Amino acid sequence: DTGVSQDPRHKITKRGQNVTFRCDPISEHNRLYWYRQTLGQGPEFLTYFQNEAQLEKSRLLSDRFSAERPKGSFSTLEIQRTEQGDSAMYLCASSLGTEYTFGSGTRLTVV
Amino acid sequence: AQSVTQLDSQVPVFEEAPVELRCNYSSSVSVYLFWYVQYPNQGLQLLLKYLSGSTLVKGINGFEAEFNKSQTSFHLRKPSVHISDTAEYFCAVSEETSYDKVIFGPGTSLSVIP
């Protein structure tokens, strides 16, 4: 297992388009987290899963955002009707306990 | 709810000099504490963590941190920095009773000057 993988690494989209990001966690990790990071800021929690169950969603996650983790394996984060304010790095992490392993992130630019 | 404050947004330091990056947290319950490092265009990597036991925690790359419950602090230190330590450093906290989520501070940008 090579760690947490995120795809794509970069995404440029026009305002109003939908985008979907994928995260493949470390296979034995049952917890998966999504964070958003803007320039010069720390990661902000968006949502997390334990196995396939989505246990918590941040208030930052508007109705345009949806995340899934079918079968408790990979996860997808979809943003509908993107806005310029959605431009950020989207980070995925997985864990079995207290230590997170992060992916390299997907950088979204909305033009 | 927990929160993390990192008072210094940028810390320049000369190579081989010591450095301290400050972190204070706020929580109504017992916490776990973490320091993560982020190199340019990379994800975050765990430097060290405090869960329980000794308040002095040693991590990778020669870093250490000390948990001070009375001052609600978890400052990160290194006695002699290297150019390769140039990166963004994030202090983070989570509730001791659950593994649900980690809350990150705004980060401190460490620049090591040759």
Interface residues (C-beta under 8 A of the other chain):
Chain A: V4 R31 Y33 Y35 G40 Q41 G42 P43 E44 F45 Y48 L55 E56 L91 A93 S95 G97 T98 E99 Y100 F102 G103 S104 G105
Chain B: V4 S9 Y32 Y36 N41 Q42 G43 L44 Q45 L46 K49 L51 F90 A92 S94 Y99 D100 K101 V102 I103 F104 G105 P106 G107
